[in-house]
Amino acid sequence: MSPAEQLAQGIAELGLQVTSEVLSKLNEYLALIAKWNRVHNLTAVRDSAKMVSVHALDSLAVAPHLHATSVVDVGSGAGLPGIPLALLWPQSRVVLLDSNHKKAAFLRQAAIELALTNVEVVCERVEAWQPPQKFDLVISRAFSDLPEFLKLAGPLCADAGVVAAMKGVYPDEELAQLPATFKLVRTVPLKVPGLSAKRHLVLLSPASA
């Protein structure tokens, strides 16, 4: 099975419906990561088939459990999960936040090549960035442990918003150390097509909400 077929099948398994244009752009995006990876080392994953499950499908697996009109992807790196979500949610505004200049340059190029008019790239440290408005969804994949993530990125979350942390195994210890400013909404076990590793989506909201 080709990576493109693997992606289409995985999206169907996740119960997501995407247009042929979005599917094409997701494939284009993975090809762009592979191309830049040769020079800039955006990600440790080199194999294109593995990239489909570890990057694209892993990012898209959270979509059925979330809904937001404004999203910030903290420590976006190669644009994961921000770019797949921006492709899936064209009506949502998605900010890709990363302090690494090379990664930010890649994100800007990807946004141009994929014609992502709903994406903005910000090259700043999360604790230093002060956006004019807070976000419905603050999401991150492997940025840091939960207490640290909430300390740094929690202030970006609107009062009625959600902080979503993409995790591997169930993070018992991290959940036991949550700051009083946030409460656990729920933890969703995710089944990512083509991936045997455990995945969990931890959803939190401001305690004041």
Phi and psi in degrees as a GROMACS rama.xvg file:
@    title "Ramachandran Plot"
@    xaxis  label "Phi"
@    yaxis  label "Psi"
@TYPE xy
-74.0235  158.889  SER-2
-55.28  -37.0784  PRO-3
-64.8827  -40.8698  ALA-4
-68.195  -39.2589  GLU-5
-60.6985  -41.422  GLN-6
-65.2642  -47.2503  LEU-7
-61.2078  -43.0752  ALA-8
-66.2386  -42.4164  GLN-9
-62.6039  -40.9525  GLY-10
-63.0075  -40.7007  ILE-11
-63.5632  -40.8471  ALA-12
-64.2613  -31.1673  GLU-13
-77.2144  -7.27192  LEU-14
77.9327  20.1723  GLY-15
-96.3885  144.639  LEU-16
-112.55  120.905  GLN-17
-127.07  153.551  VAL-18
-75.899  163.685  THR-19
-63.4542  -29.4702  SER-20
-67.5058  -43.8623  GLU-21
-65.0898  -41.6205  VAL-22
-60.6637  -43.3151  LEU-23
-62.5386  -41.6212  SER-24
-69.9181  -32.9081  LYS-25
-64.475  -41.0639  LEU-26
-65.3569  -40.419  ASN-27
-62.5066  -41.0237  GLU-28
-63.0197  -45.3424  TYR-29
-63.4621  -37.3377  LEU-30
-65.6561  -35.6227  ALA-31
-67.6448  -41.1962  LEU-32
-60.2246  -46.6223  ILE-33
-60.0242  -40.6237  ALA-34
-65.8621  -49.3287  LYS-35
-69.5993  -28.7049  TRP-36
-60.8327  -30.2539  ASN-37
-62.0641  -29.272  ARG-38
-108.839  -40.8033  VAL-39
-105.609  -4.69924  HIS-40
52.6178  57.3693  ASN-41
-70.6116  -34.8982  LEU-42
-147.272  151.076  THR-43
-75.5765  -17.2134  ALA-44
-80.7347  122.152  VAL-45
-107.201  -31.0522  ARG-46
-74.2939  127.939  ASP-47
-65.9846  -35.1381  SER-48
-67.9076  -40.0305  ALA-49
-67.0771  -35.4668  LYS-50
-59.8145  -34.953  MET-51
-59.9677  -50.0848  VAL-52
-77.8053  -47.5868  SER-53
-68.7524  -34.3523  VAL-54
-103.4  -64.1875  HIS-55
-66.4476  -55.5588  ALA-56
-70.5661  -34.1701  LEU-57
-61.2046  -41.1865  ASP-58
-68.8365  -42.091  SER-59
-74.3123  -21.1751  LEU-60
-61.6969  -22.873  ALA-61
-80.9272  -20.5568  VAL-62
-57.4238  -41.7213  ALA-63
-62.7566  -16.5471  PRO-64
-103.545  2.67407  HIS-65
-132.722  155.553  LEU-66
-152.636  130.642  HIS-67
-158.76  147.788  ALA-68
-96.7438  -21.0982  THR-69
-134.037  130.098  SER-70
-131.822  138.306  VAL-71
-122.829  127.423  VAL-72
-98.9557  107.258  ASP-73
-86.9501  127.488  VAL-74
65.8374  49.0423  GLY-75
-60.6435  -29.6933  SER-76
63.6461  -113.303  GLY-77
-88.4053  11.1706  ALA-78
97.9229  27.213  GLY-79
-114.84  123.805  LEU-80
-91.8351  4.42594  PRO-81
-53.872  -47.2704  GLY-82
-69.0915  -47.6303  ILE-83
-56.7637  -39.0132  PRO-84
-69.0109  -37.3757  LEU-85
-64.0044  -36.1654  ALA-86
-68.9082  -37.4545  LEU-87
-74.8081  -33.5727  LEU-88
-117.598  73.0528  TRP-89
-62.5384  -20.5535  PRO-90
-84.0672  -10.613  GLN-91
-93.3857  146.875  SER-92
-90.3815  125.648  ARG-93
-121.274  121.383  VAL-94
-102.893  127.375  VAL-95
-100.981  113.634  LEU-96
-110.599  120.302  LEU-97
-152.765  138.26  ASP-98
-87.5928  -7.24877  SER-99
-85.1421  121.581  ASN-100
-64.5062  -38.7893  HIS-101
-65.6096  -41.1508  LYS-102
-67.7804  -39.6839  LYS-103
-63.1129  -37.2723  ALA-104
-63.7514  -41.4957  ALA-105
-62.9631  -44.6582  PHE-106
-61.0381  -40.4075  LEU-107
-65.0074  -42.7177  ARG-108
-64.0692  -42.4377  GLN-109
-62.5569  -42.5407  ALA-110
-61.9273  -37.491  ALA-111
-69.4764  -51.4724  ILE-112
-65.0944  -31.4525  GLU-113
-92.7891  2.24356  LEU-114
53.4399  48.0252  ALA-115
-88.6728  88.3992  LEU-116
-73.0573  -14.7749  THR-117
-94.5228  8.5101  ASN-118
-110.845  138.573  VAL-119
-126.871  137.394  GLU-120
-107.148  129.14  VAL-121
-122.609  122.373  VAL-122
-101.457  89.0255  CYS-123
-151.083  159.988  GLU-124
-75.8251  137.981  ARG-125
-57.2299  -39.6458  VAL-126
-72.454  -18.2629  GLU-127
-95.5302  -16.9999  ALA-128
-81.9662  131.575  TRP-129
-126.256  90.3275  GLN-130
-71.8756  155.907  PRO-131
-65.6132  -28.9712  PRO-132
-132.922  150.985  GLN-133
-84.0724  170.075  LYS-134
-111.326  148.771  PHE-135
-66.9294  -35.6342  ASP-136
-135.448  123.336  LEU-137
-112.179  114.569  VAL-138
-126.477  151.399  ILE-139
-155.238  149.278  SER-140
-118.476  111.227  ARG-141
57.1511  41.5018  ALA-142
-78.93  -49.2029  PHE-143
-169.514  -175.682  SER-144
-72.2957  164.512  ASP-145
-58.8954  -48.0466  LEU-146
-58.7644  -41.3055  PRO-147
-68.1184  -43.0913  GLU-148
-59.5475  -44.1272  PHE-149
-69.4919  -35.1861  LEU-150
-64.5838  -43.9055  LYS-151
-83.2707  -45.02  LEU-152
-101.513  -16.0926  ALA-153
-53.8415  -39.9238  GLY-154
-61.5527  -14.6462  PRO-155
-82.5649  -10.5359  LEU-156
-86.195  131.102  CYS-157
-65.9046  158.172  ALA-158
-55.4476  -37.9037  ASP-159
-98.2214  11.8528  ALA-160
-87.5881  -175.991  GLY-161
-131.15  138.525  VAL-162
-102.549  125.983  VAL-163
-118.531  120.233  ALA-164
-110.751  124.323  ALA-165
-89.0033  118.634  MET-166
-124.11  164.97  LYS-167
-86.3698  -104.241  GLY-168
-68.0633  160.565  VAL-169
-57.948  122.136  TYR-170
-86.6269  65.2  PRO-171
-50.3251  -53.1153  ASP-172
-63.0819  -42.0222  GLU-173
-65.2338  -39.4112  GLU-174
-66.712  -29.3227  LEU-175
-71.4135  -16.1702  ALA-176
-110.01  21.1492  GLN-177
-61.721  138.629  LEU-178
-68.8736  157.34  PRO-179
-65.0061  -16.4211  ALA-180
-76.1667  -12.4149  THR-181
-130.551  150.396  PHE-182
-125.554  150.572  LYS-183
-76.3234  127.84  LEU-184
-87.9777  -57.1549  VAL-185
-168.836  164.505  ARG-186
-120.085  126.804  THR-187
-110.093  118.978  VAL-188
-72.9263  132.189  PRO-189
-108.714  141.869  LEU-190
-110.923  107.682  LYS-191
-95.7341  119.911  VAL-192
-55.3772  131.631  PRO-193
83.4915  3.02921  GLY-194
-124.446  123.661  LEU-195
-89.6488  -20.3409  SER-196
-64.1067  149.048  ALA-197
-71.661  143.469  LYS-198
-139.101  137.177  ARG-199
-135.371  144.868  HIS-200
-109.889  118.087  LEU-201
-101.206  120.839  VAL-202
-109.347  126.928  LEU-203
-130.334  155.92  LEU-204
-136.383  155.82  SER-205
-56.7963  137.058  PRO-206
-61.0215  -25.6571  ALA-207
-75.8303  -15.0358  SER-208
